[in-house]
Amino acid sequence: MPSRRIRRAWLTTAAAVSLAFSGLVAPAQAENVPPGGSDPTVQEPLAAEAAPSPLTAGAWSSPGGTASPGDFTMSPGALNSETTSRVARLDSVLPKSGVQNLLAGANRTVTPWCSRDPFGTASDPDLKYCLQSDDSTSQEWIPQGFSGVSDAQDDELWGTAGNVQLFASYDGWDPGRETDPNPATGDCTTAELEANDACNQKGVRITFVQSRTNPATGSPEVKYRHVLLGWTYINSADHVSFDGLHASEYPIQKGVHAGGIVWYGNYLYVADTRNGLRVFDMRYIMDLDPDGDPSTHDAMGSDTDGVKTTADTQDKTKVGRHDNVWYSFGYRYVMPQVAAWKFKATQSNPVGSYACVSTGAPKASYISLDRSATPDRLIMGEYCRPQSGYPSTGRIASFPVAALEGRTADVAAEGWANYLPLTNGGAQGAAANNGTLYVNESKGTDEPGNLWRYHWDADQQLVANGQPVKTARGAEDLYVERGTGRLWSLSEHRPGSASDCTANRDAADPVGTDYCQRVLYGHKLSWVDSRP
Protein backbone atom coordinates (compact mmCIF):
# COMPACT_ATOMS: atom_id res chain seq x y z
CA MET A 1 0.00 0.00 0.00
CA PRO A 2 1.45 3.35 -0.92
CA SER A 3 2.78 5.62 1.77
CA ARG A 4 2.17 9.34 1.64
CA ARG A 5 5.78 9.95 2.56
CA ILE A 6 7.17 10.11 -0.96
CA ARG A 7 10.90 10.61 -0.76
CA ARG A 8 11.69 11.88 -4.20
CA ALA A 9 10.06 13.31 -7.26
CA TRP A 10 8.16 11.09 -9.67
CA LEU A 11 10.37 9.63 -12.36
CA THR A 12 9.09 10.96 -15.64
CA THR A 13 11.45 9.85 -18.37
CA ALA A 14 11.25 6.51 -20.11
CA ALA A 15 14.80 5.73 -19.04
CA ALA A 16 13.97 6.41 -15.41
CA VAL A 17 10.90 4.20 -15.54
CA SER A 18 12.95 1.44 -17.16
CA LEU A 19 15.54 1.71 -14.38
CA ALA A 20 12.87 1.55 -11.70
CA PHE A 21 11.59 -1.73 -13.13
CA SER A 22 14.91 -3.34 -14.02
CA GLY A 23 15.29 -5.19 -10.70
CA LEU A 24 17.90 -5.00 -7.96
CA VAL A 25 21.05 -2.99 -8.44
CA ALA A 26 24.41 -4.00 -6.98
CA PRO A 27 24.89 -4.14 -3.19
CA ALA A 28 26.81 -1.35 -1.52
CA GLN A 29 30.55 -1.98 -1.00
CA ALA A 30 30.16 -5.45 -2.47
CA GLU A 31 33.47 -7.25 -2.83
CA ASN A 32 31.61 -9.80 -4.94
CA VAL A 33 28.30 -8.74 -6.46
CA PRO A 34 25.40 -10.89 -7.68
CA PRO A 35 25.80 -11.86 -11.34
CA GLY A 36 23.93 -9.35 -13.46
CA GLY A 37 23.05 -7.26 -10.43
CA SER A 38 19.45 -8.52 -10.33
CA ASP A 39 17.46 -10.32 -7.65
CA PRO A 40 17.35 -14.00 -8.68
CA THR A 41 14.42 -14.69 -6.37
CA VAL A 42 12.10 -12.54 -8.47
CA GLN A 43 11.41 -14.61 -11.54
CA GLU A 44 11.25 -12.79 -14.86
CA PRO A 45 11.92 -9.24 -13.55
CA LEU A 46 9.39 -6.75 -14.81
CA ALA A 47 10.31 -4.50 -17.69
CA ALA A 48 8.92 -1.02 -18.13
CA GLU A 49 5.25 -1.35 -18.97
CA ALA A 50 3.13 0.86 -21.16
CA ALA A 51 -0.15 2.00 -19.67
CA PRO A 52 -2.77 -0.54 -20.73
CA SER A 53 -5.80 0.42 -22.75
CA PRO A 54 -8.88 1.21 -20.68
CA LEU A 55 -10.55 -1.57 -22.67
CA THR A 56 -8.72 -4.06 -20.42
CA ALA A 57 -11.21 -3.09 -17.72
CA GLY A 58 -14.00 -4.80 -19.64
CA ALA A 59 -14.67 -7.36 -16.87
CA TRP A 60 -15.51 -4.62 -14.39
CA SER A 61 -18.99 -5.12 -12.95
CA SER A 62 -19.59 -2.82 -9.98
CA PRO A 63 -18.29 -2.08 -6.48
CA GLY A 64 -18.85 -5.27 -4.50
CA GLY A 65 -19.45 -7.34 -7.63
CA THR A 66 -17.82 -10.67 -8.43
CA ALA A 67 -14.38 -10.77 -10.05
CA SER A 68 -12.50 -13.47 -11.92
CA PRO A 69 -10.66 -15.78 -9.48
CA GLY A 70 -8.51 -17.08 -12.33
CA ASP A 71 -6.67 -13.75 -12.54
CA PHE A 72 -5.20 -14.48 -9.09
CA THR A 73 -3.58 -17.79 -10.13
CA MET A 74 0.06 -18.04 -9.06
CA SER A 75 2.83 -20.33 -10.26
CA PRO A 76 5.79 -21.60 -8.20
CA GLY A 77 8.88 -19.47 -8.70
CA ALA A 78 11.02 -20.73 -11.56
CA LEU A 79 14.14 -20.51 -9.39
CA ASN A 80 12.71 -22.08 -6.23
CA SER A 81 15.00 -25.14 -6.41
CA GLU A 82 18.04 -22.91 -6.89
CA THR A 83 16.92 -20.78 -3.96
CA THR A 84 16.61 -23.91 -1.81
CA SER A 85 20.18 -24.86 -2.69
CA ARG A 86 21.54 -21.41 -1.80
CA VAL A 87 19.70 -21.34 1.53
CA ALA A 88 21.13 -24.77 2.35
CA ARG A 89 24.64 -23.42 1.70
CA LEU A 90 23.94 -20.40 3.88
CA ASP A 91 22.65 -22.71 6.60
CA SER A 92 25.96 -24.59 6.55
CA VAL A 93 27.85 -21.37 7.25
CA LEU A 94 25.66 -19.36 9.64
CA PRO A 95 24.17 -20.52 12.95
CA LYS A 96 20.38 -20.44 13.40
CA SER A 97 18.07 -19.26 16.15
CA GLY A 98 14.57 -20.55 16.85
CA VAL A 99 11.65 -18.18 17.29
CA GLN A 100 11.45 -18.89 21.04
CA ASN A 101 15.13 -18.04 21.56
CA LEU A 102 14.73 -14.87 19.53
CA LEU A 103 11.74 -13.83 21.66
CA ALA A 104 13.57 -14.66 24.90
CA GLY A 105 16.32 -12.23 23.88
CA ALA A 106 14.01 -9.49 22.61
CA ASN A 107 15.85 -6.22 23.16
CA ARG A 108 13.20 -3.52 22.74
CA THR A 109 10.23 -2.55 24.92
CA VAL A 110 6.60 -1.75 24.15
CA THR A 111 4.68 0.61 26.41
CA PRO A 112 1.03 -0.52 26.66
CA TRP A 113 -0.95 2.70 26.35
CA CYS A 114 0.70 6.10 26.14
CA SER A 115 -0.11 9.63 24.94
CA ARG A 116 0.24 8.69 21.27
CA ASP A 117 -3.23 8.84 19.83
CA PRO A 118 -3.68 8.34 16.07
CA PHE A 119 -7.40 7.83 16.76
CA GLY A 120 -8.18 11.47 17.55
CA THR A 121 -11.97 11.78 17.54
CA ALA A 122 -12.42 8.05 16.84
CA SER A 123 -13.05 5.61 19.70
CA ASP A 124 -10.04 4.21 21.49
CA PRO A 125 -9.14 0.55 20.82
CA ASP A 126 -9.32 -2.22 23.40
CA LEU A 127 -5.51 -2.35 23.56
CA LYS A 128 -2.73 -0.10 22.29
CA TYR A 129 1.00 -0.84 22.08
CA CYS A 130 3.42 2.07 21.81
CA LEU A 131 6.78 1.33 20.22
CA GLN A 132 10.05 2.88 21.32
CA SER A 133 10.31 6.45 20.10
CA ASP A 134 12.91 5.77 17.39
CA ASP A 135 10.57 3.19 15.82
CA SER A 136 7.47 5.29 16.36
CA THR A 137 8.92 8.27 14.52
CA SER A 138 11.39 6.55 12.15
CA GLN A 139 11.68 8.19 8.75
CA GLU A 140 13.33 5.03 7.45
CA TRP A 141 11.07 2.14 8.48
CA ILE A 142 7.37 2.32 7.54
CA PRO A 143 5.17 -0.37 9.21
CA GLN A 144 2.66 -2.21 7.00
CA GLY A 145 1.83 -5.93 7.27
CA PHE A 146 0.52 -7.69 10.43
CA SER A 147 0.21 -11.32 11.50
CA GLY A 148 0.83 -13.45 14.57
CA VAL A 149 0.84 -16.84 16.21
CA SER A 150 -2.95 -17.06 15.99
CA ASP A 151 -2.43 -17.33 12.22
CA ALA A 152 0.54 -19.66 12.62
CA GLN A 153 -0.91 -22.33 14.89
CA ASP A 154 -4.40 -23.58 15.63
CA ASP A 155 -3.62 -23.60 19.38
CA GLU A 156 -2.02 -20.11 19.12
CA LEU A 157 1.24 -21.34 20.66
CA TRP A 158 4.69 -21.55 19.08
CA GLY A 159 6.18 -24.23 21.31
CA THR A 160 5.47 -22.66 24.68
CA ALA A 161 5.40 -19.10 23.36
CA GLY A 162 2.03 -17.40 23.11
CA ASN A 163 0.75 -13.84 22.67
CA VAL A 164 3.07 -13.25 19.72
CA GLN A 165 2.43 -10.68 16.98
CA LEU A 166 4.50 -9.90 13.89
CA PHE A 167 4.57 -6.79 11.79
CA ALA A 168 6.52 -5.91 8.65
CA SER A 169 8.15 -2.60 7.75
CA TYR A 170 9.75 -1.48 4.51
CA ASP A 171 12.70 0.86 4.12
CA GLY A 172 11.03 3.99 2.79
CA TRP A 173 13.81 6.52 3.26
CA ASP A 174 16.89 5.26 1.53
CA PRO A 175 18.12 7.39 -1.34
CA GLY A 176 19.26 4.10 -2.82
CA ARG A 177 22.38 2.76 -4.46
CA GLU A 178 22.38 5.00 -7.47
CA THR A 179 24.70 4.21 -10.37
CA ASP A 180 25.11 7.97 -10.83
CA PRO A 181 24.72 9.57 -7.37
CA ASN A 182 23.30 13.06 -7.55
CA PRO A 183 23.20 15.07 -4.31
CA ALA A 184 20.89 17.62 -5.97
CA THR A 185 18.13 15.00 -6.10
CA GLY A 186 18.81 13.61 -2.65
CA ASP A 187 20.72 10.55 -3.79
CA CYS A 188 23.65 9.42 -1.67
CA THR A 189 27.19 9.92 -2.86
CA THR A 190 29.66 7.03 -2.75
CA ALA A 191 31.21 8.44 0.43
CA GLU A 192 27.78 8.73 2.06
CA LEU A 193 26.95 5.15 1.16
CA GLU A 194 30.05 4.06 3.06
CA ALA A 195 29.44 6.29 6.07
CA ASN A 196 25.68 6.59 6.52
CA ASP A 197 23.62 3.47 7.08
CA ALA A 198 20.40 5.32 6.12
CA CYS A 199 21.76 5.58 2.58
CA ASN A 200 21.57 1.83 2.12
CA GLN A 201 18.49 0.14 0.75
CA LYS A 202 17.71 -2.39 3.47
CA GLY A 203 14.45 -3.71 2.03
CA VAL A 204 12.11 -5.24 4.63
CA ARG A 205 12.31 -6.23 8.26
CA ILE A 206 9.94 -8.30 10.41
CA THR A 207 9.34 -7.40 14.05
CA PHE A 208 8.46 -10.10 16.59
CA VAL A 209 6.38 -8.83 19.54
CA GLN A 210 5.44 -10.78 22.66
CA SER A 211 3.36 -10.00 25.75
CA ARG A 212 4.69 -12.12 28.62
CA THR A 213 5.71 -12.31 32.26
CA ASN A 214 9.24 -11.22 33.07
CA PRO A 215 10.91 -14.36 34.46
CA ALA A 216 13.09 -12.35 36.86
CA THR A 217 10.52 -9.94 38.30
CA GLY A 218 7.23 -11.72 37.70
CA SER A 219 5.85 -8.52 36.21
CA PRO A 220 4.05 -8.32 32.86
CA GLU A 221 6.00 -6.87 29.95
CA VAL A 222 5.84 -6.55 26.17
CA LYS A 223 9.13 -6.94 24.29
CA TYR A 224 10.05 -6.95 20.62
CA ARG A 225 12.94 -7.63 18.22
CA HIS A 226 13.62 -6.74 14.58
CA VAL A 227 14.72 -9.34 12.00
CA LEU A 228 16.09 -8.39 8.56
CA LEU A 229 14.66 -10.24 5.56
CA GLY A 230 17.11 -11.21 2.84
CA TRP A 231 17.63 -13.05 -0.43
CA THR A 232 20.59 -15.28 -1.17
CA TYR A 233 22.90 -15.31 -4.18
CA ILE A 234 26.22 -16.79 -5.24
CA ASN A 235 28.75 -14.02 -5.68
CA SER A 236 31.59 -13.72 -8.17
CA ALA A 237 33.96 -15.55 -5.81
CA ASP A 238 31.54 -18.50 -5.74
CA HIS A 239 30.61 -17.75 -2.12
CA VAL A 240 27.03 -17.83 -0.90
CA SER A 241 25.95 -14.37 0.31
CA PHE A 242 22.79 -12.39 0.96
CA ASP A 243 21.36 -8.91 0.50
CA GLY A 244 18.29 -7.04 1.68
CA LEU A 245 14.95 -7.85 0.06
CA HIS A 246 14.31 -5.88 -3.11
CA ALA A 247 12.06 -5.78 -6.16
CA SER A 248 10.85 -3.15 -8.60
CA GLU A 249 7.36 -1.77 -8.06
CA TYR A 250 6.51 1.87 -8.65
CA PRO A 251 8.70 4.75 -9.76
CA ILE A 252 7.88 6.46 -6.45
CA GLN A 253 9.43 3.75 -4.31
CA LYS A 254 11.84 0.87 -4.45
CA GLY A 255 11.71 -2.48 -2.79
CA VAL A 256 9.08 -4.91 -1.57
CA HIS A 257 6.34 -2.94 0.17
CA ALA A 258 5.37 -5.83 2.51
CA GLY A 259 1.83 -4.46 2.73
CA GLY A 260 0.64 -7.76 4.14
CA ILE A 261 2.13 -10.81 5.84
CA VAL A 262 0.78 -14.19 6.92
CA TRP A 263 2.56 -16.55 9.32
CA TYR A 264 1.20 -20.06 8.73
CA GLY A 265 2.98 -23.06 10.23
CA ASN A 266 6.69 -22.78 9.52
CA TYR A 267 6.21 -20.31 6.70
CA LEU A 268 5.96 -16.55 6.50
CA TYR A 269 4.30 -15.20 3.36
CA VAL A 270 5.08 -11.61 2.38
CA ALA A 271 3.08 -9.69 -0.22
CA ASP A 272 5.16 -8.60 -3.23
CA THR A 273 2.93 -6.11 -5.02
CA ARG A 274 3.54 -6.78 -8.69
CA ASN A 275 4.85 -10.34 -8.44
CA GLY A 276 2.82 -12.30 -5.90
CA LEU A 277 4.35 -13.70 -2.70
CA ARG A 278 7.78 -14.11 -1.16
CA VAL A 279 8.14 -17.11 1.18
CA PHE A 280 10.32 -17.37 4.33
CA ASP A 281 10.83 -20.19 6.82
CA MET A 282 10.84 -19.78 10.61
CA ARG A 283 13.34 -22.67 10.78
CA TYR A 284 15.92 -20.52 8.96
CA ILE A 285 16.47 -17.44 11.10
CA MET A 286 20.22 -16.85 10.99
CA ASP A 287 21.95 -15.52 14.13
CA LEU A 288 25.05 -13.41 13.42
CA ASP A 289 25.74 -12.71 17.10
CA PRO A 290 25.16 -15.95 19.04
CA ASP A 291 26.90 -14.78 22.21
CA GLY A 292 24.83 -11.59 22.34
CA ASP A 293 27.91 -9.34 22.48
CA PRO A 294 28.31 -7.39 19.21
CA SER A 295 31.88 -6.39 20.07
CA THR A 296 33.20 -9.97 19.94
CA HIS A 297 32.57 -10.55 16.19
CA ASP A 298 31.59 -14.20 16.58
CA ALA A 299 33.09 -16.96 14.47
CA MET A 300 30.85 -18.30 11.71
CA GLY A 301 31.30 -21.40 9.58
CA SER A 302 32.90 -21.89 6.16
CA ASP A 303 31.45 -22.23 2.68
CA THR A 304 32.53 -24.85 0.14
CA ASP A 305 36.08 -23.40 0.03
CA GLY A 306 36.67 -24.19 3.71
CA VAL A 307 37.61 -20.58 4.61
CA LYS A 308 36.46 -19.63 8.10
CA THR A 309 34.40 -16.47 8.49
CA THR A 310 33.33 -14.09 11.25
CA ALA A 311 30.37 -11.72 11.69
CA ASP A 312 30.15 -8.01 12.41
CA THR A 313 26.78 -6.66 13.59
CA GLN A 314 28.16 -3.26 14.57
CA ASP A 315 28.76 -1.95 11.04
CA LYS A 316 25.36 -0.81 9.77
CA THR A 317 26.52 0.11 6.27
CA LYS A 318 27.21 -3.35 4.84
CA VAL A 319 25.26 -6.53 4.16
CA GLY A 320 26.32 -10.04 3.14
CA ARG A 321 29.82 -11.51 2.94
CA HIS A 322 32.75 -9.13 2.42
CA ASP A 323 36.36 -10.27 2.79
CA ASN A 324 35.23 -13.30 4.82
CA VAL A 325 33.20 -11.17 7.23
CA TRP A 326 29.41 -11.29 7.39
CA TYR A 327 27.39 -8.08 7.75
CA SER A 328 23.65 -7.48 8.13
CA PHE A 329 23.10 -3.70 8.31
CA GLY A 330 23.62 -4.04 12.07
CA TYR A 331 20.84 -6.60 12.65
CA ARG A 332 21.59 -9.69 14.70
CA TYR A 333 19.02 -11.84 12.91
CA VAL A 334 18.49 -12.42 9.17
CA MET A 335 15.75 -14.55 7.59
CA PRO A 336 16.49 -15.52 3.96
CA GLN A 337 13.79 -16.03 1.36
CA VAL A 338 13.22 -19.73 0.59
CA ALA A 339 10.73 -19.55 -2.31
CA ALA A 340 8.43 -17.32 -4.36
CA TRP A 341 5.00 -17.41 -6.01
CA LYS A 342 4.45 -15.36 -9.16
CA PHE A 343 1.21 -14.28 -10.82
CA LYS A 344 0.59 -16.34 -13.93
CA ALA A 345 -1.47 -13.71 -15.79
CA THR A 346 0.13 -10.71 -17.48
CA GLN A 347 0.84 -7.82 -15.13
CA SER A 348 -0.52 -4.74 -16.89
CA ASN A 349 -1.36 -2.30 -14.14
CA PRO A 350 -0.43 1.28 -15.15
CA VAL A 351 3.02 2.44 -14.17
CA GLY A 352 3.34 5.41 -11.84
CA SER A 353 -0.31 5.28 -10.82
CA TYR A 354 -2.49 3.87 -8.07
CA ALA A 355 -5.16 2.96 -10.63
CA CYS A 356 -5.80 -0.74 -11.25
CA VAL A 357 -6.92 -2.75 -14.25
CA SER A 358 -9.96 -4.97 -13.80
CA THR A 359 -8.55 -8.10 -15.44
CA GLY A 360 -5.19 -9.80 -15.61
CA ALA A 361 -2.77 -10.12 -12.73
CA PRO A 362 -3.82 -8.17 -9.63
CA LYS A 363 -1.59 -6.32 -7.19
CA ALA A 364 -0.69 -8.21 -4.01
CA SER A 365 -1.11 -5.12 -1.84
CA TYR A 366 -2.08 -6.92 1.38
CA ILE A 367 -2.75 -10.45 2.63
CA SER A 368 -4.28 -12.07 5.72
CA LEU A 369 -5.50 -15.46 6.96
CA ASP A 370 -9.04 -16.69 7.54
CA ARG A 371 -8.96 -19.62 9.99
CA SER A 372 -12.75 -19.55 10.38
CA ALA A 373 -13.11 -20.95 6.85
CA THR A 374 -12.65 -24.58 5.79
CA PRO A 375 -9.98 -25.05 4.63
CA ASP A 376 -7.90 -22.19 6.06
CA ARG A 377 -7.65 -19.45 3.44
CA LEU A 378 -5.09 -16.81 2.55
CA ILE A 379 -6.82 -13.59 1.50
CA MET A 380 -5.16 -11.27 -1.01
CA GLY A 381 -6.36 -7.84 -2.08
CA GLU A 382 -5.44 -4.69 -3.98
CA TYR A 383 -4.88 -1.06 -3.07
CA CYS A 384 -6.40 0.94 -5.93
CA ARG A 385 -7.59 4.48 -6.60
CA PRO A 386 -10.11 4.56 -9.48
CA GLN A 387 -9.27 6.92 -12.33
CA SER A 388 -10.78 7.75 -15.69
CA GLY A 389 -10.67 4.57 -17.78
CA TYR A 390 -9.77 2.48 -14.71
CA PRO A 391 -12.91 2.11 -12.60
CA SER A 392 -11.70 -0.83 -10.49
CA THR A 393 -12.01 -0.28 -6.76
CA GLY A 394 -9.59 -3.15 -6.18
CA ARG A 395 -10.04 -6.91 -6.29
CA ILE A 396 -9.87 -9.32 -3.40
CA ALA A 397 -9.88 -13.13 -3.40
CA SER A 398 -9.02 -16.17 -1.25
CA PHE A 399 -6.65 -19.13 -1.69
CA PRO A 400 -6.43 -22.47 0.16
CA VAL A 401 -3.29 -21.59 2.10
CA ALA A 402 -2.08 -25.17 2.56
CA ALA A 403 -1.74 -25.49 -1.23
CA LEU A 404 1.06 -22.90 -1.10
CA GLU A 405 3.34 -25.30 0.79
CA GLY A 406 3.73 -27.80 -2.07
CA ARG A 407 5.27 -25.47 -4.69
CA THR A 408 4.88 -28.06 -7.43
CA ALA A 409 1.79 -26.77 -9.27
CA ASP A 410 -0.18 -23.60 -9.88
CA VAL A 411 -2.46 -22.41 -7.09
CA ALA A 412 -5.73 -20.74 -8.04
CA ALA A 413 -8.00 -18.56 -5.98
CA GLU A 414 -11.15 -20.38 -4.94
CA GLY A 415 -14.12 -19.78 -2.70
CA TRP A 416 -14.74 -16.18 -3.73
CA ALA A 417 -13.34 -13.21 -5.63
CA ASN A 418 -14.85 -9.72 -5.61
CA TYR A 419 -14.33 -6.07 -6.37
CA LEU A 420 -14.25 -4.09 -3.15
CA PRO A 421 -17.30 -1.94 -2.45
CA LEU A 422 -15.11 1.11 -1.70
CA THR A 423 -16.16 3.64 -4.32
CA ASN A 424 -12.97 5.67 -3.87
CA GLY A 425 -10.69 2.67 -3.36
CA GLY A 426 -7.85 2.94 -0.88
CA ALA A 427 -8.08 -0.39 0.96
CA GLN A 428 -4.98 -0.83 3.12
CA GLY A 429 -5.77 -4.23 4.62
CA ALA A 430 -8.52 -6.82 4.91
CA ALA A 431 -9.33 -9.85 7.05
CA ALA A 432 -12.26 -12.27 7.16
CA ASN A 433 -13.81 -13.99 10.17
CA ASN A 434 -17.02 -16.01 10.40
CA GLY A 435 -18.46 -14.63 7.19
CA THR A 436 -17.60 -10.96 7.76
CA LEU A 437 -14.95 -9.19 5.69
CA TYR A 438 -13.21 -6.34 7.53
CA VAL A 439 -11.45 -3.70 5.42
CA ASN A 440 -9.24 -0.84 6.57
CA GLU A 441 -9.51 2.33 4.49
CA SER A 442 -6.93 5.02 5.20
CA LYS A 443 -8.03 8.65 4.93
CA GLY A 444 -4.56 10.17 5.15
CA THR A 445 -3.23 12.18 8.06
CA ASP A 446 -6.09 14.65 8.38
CA GLU A 447 -8.82 12.34 9.68
CA PRO A 448 -9.32 8.90 11.25
CA GLY A 449 -9.50 5.91 8.93
CA ASN A 450 -12.54 3.77 8.19
CA LEU A 451 -12.95 0.16 9.25
CA TRP A 452 -15.61 -1.31 6.97
CA ARG A 453 -17.61 -4.50 7.56
CA TYR A 454 -19.07 -6.48 4.65
CA HIS A 455 -20.92 -9.75 4.06
CA TRP A 456 -21.67 -11.79 0.94
CA ASP A 457 -25.30 -11.82 -0.21
CA ALA A 458 -27.04 -14.64 -2.08
CA ASP A 459 -25.48 -13.46 -5.36
CA GLN A 460 -21.97 -13.42 -3.84
CA GLN A 461 -21.93 -9.62 -3.92
CA LEU A 462 -20.16 -7.82 -1.07
CA VAL A 463 -22.64 -5.72 0.91
CA ALA A 464 -21.85 -3.27 3.73
CA ASN A 465 -22.85 -4.03 7.31
CA GLY A 466 -23.87 -0.58 8.50
CA GLN A 467 -21.59 2.44 8.57
CA PRO A 468 -17.78 2.32 8.79
CA VAL A 469 -16.21 2.30 12.23
CA LYS A 470 -13.78 5.16 12.69
CA THR A 471 -10.27 3.96 13.49
CA ALA A 472 -6.64 5.15 13.46
CA ARG A 473 -5.09 7.53 10.97
CA GLY A 474 -2.90 5.59 8.59
CA ALA A 475 -4.59 2.26 9.44
CA GLU A 476 -2.84 -0.61 7.69
CA ASP A 477 -3.03 -4.42 7.50
CA LEU A 478 -5.48 -6.47 9.64
CA TYR A 479 -4.96 -9.59 11.77
CA VAL A 480 -7.57 -11.64 13.65
CA GLU A 481 -6.36 -12.94 17.03
CA ARG A 482 -8.87 -15.66 17.81
CA GLY A 483 -8.12 -16.34 21.47
CA THR A 484 -8.46 -12.72 22.59
CA GLY A 485 -11.18 -11.87 20.08
CA ARG A 486 -9.18 -8.88 18.85
CA LEU A 487 -8.83 -7.41 15.39
CA TRP A 488 -5.28 -6.03 15.28
CA SER A 489 -3.80 -3.37 13.04
CA LEU A 490 -1.18 -0.62 13.17
CA SER A 491 -0.81 3.00 12.12
CA GLU A 492 1.90 4.03 9.65
CA HIS A 493 2.13 7.83 9.92
CA ARG A 494 4.82 9.76 11.74
CA PRO A 495 5.37 13.45 12.57
CA GLY A 496 6.76 15.53 9.74
CA SER A 497 5.51 13.29 6.94
CA ALA A 498 4.58 14.65 3.52
CA SER A 499 1.09 15.51 4.73
CA ASP A 500 2.10 17.11 8.01
CA CYS A 501 0.15 15.59 10.89
CA THR A 502 0.47 18.65 13.10
CA ALA A 503 -0.94 20.99 10.50
CA ASN A 504 -3.82 18.63 9.75
CA ARG A 505 -4.93 17.99 13.33
CA ASP A 506 -8.70 17.85 13.76
CA ALA A 507 -10.04 20.79 15.73
CA ALA A 508 -11.46 18.34 18.26
CA ASP A 509 -8.12 16.67 18.87
CA PRO A 510 -6.41 17.79 22.06
CA VAL A 511 -3.37 19.98 21.53
CA GLY A 512 -0.13 18.17 22.27
CA THR A 513 -1.43 14.67 21.59
CA ASP A 514 1.12 12.68 19.60
CA TYR A 515 -1.47 11.37 17.22
CA CYS A 516 0.92 10.95 14.34
CA GLN A 517 3.23 8.52 16.07
CA ARG A 518 2.83 4.84 15.29
CA VAL A 519 1.05 2.33 17.47
CA LEU A 520 -0.09 -1.30 17.26
CA TYR A 521 -3.69 -1.66 18.36
CA GLY A 522 -6.48 -4.17 18.77
CA HIS A 523 -10.24 -3.60 18.64
CA LYS A 524 -12.52 -6.20 20.20
CA LEU A 525 -14.34 -7.94 17.35
CA SER A 526 -17.49 -8.04 19.46
CA TRP A 527 -17.35 -4.25 19.81
CA VAL A 528 -16.68 -3.72 16.09
CA ASP A 529 -19.56 -6.02 15.13
CA SER A 530 -21.96 -4.20 17.47
CA ARG A 531 -21.45 -0.80 15.84
CA PRO A 532 -24.42 0.53 13.81
Secondary structure, DSSP 8 states (H G I E B T S, - for coil): ---S---S----SHHHHHHHTS-----TT-SS--GGGS-TTSSS---------GGGGTT---TT-B--GGGG-EEE-TTHHHHHHHHHHHHHHS-B--HHHHHHT--EE-EES-S--TTTTS---SEEEE--HHHHS-SSEEEEEEEEHHHH-TTS-BTTB-SEEEEEEEE-------SS--GGGT---HHHHHH-GGGS---EEEEEEEEEE-TTT--EEEEEEEEEEEEEEE-TTS-EEEEE---B--TT-BS-----EEEETTEEEEEETTTEEEEEETT--EES-TTS-GGG--EEEE-TT--EEEEESS-TT-EEEETTEEEETT-SEEEEEEEEEEESS-----TT-S---SSSS----EEEEETTSSS-EEEEE-----BTTB----EEEEEEGGGGGT-SS-B---S-EEE-S-TT--EEEEEEETTEEEEEE---SSS-EEEEEEEE-TTS-EEE-SS-EEE-TTB---EEETTTTEEEEEB---TT-SS-TTTT--TTS-TT--TTS-EEEEEEHHHHHH--
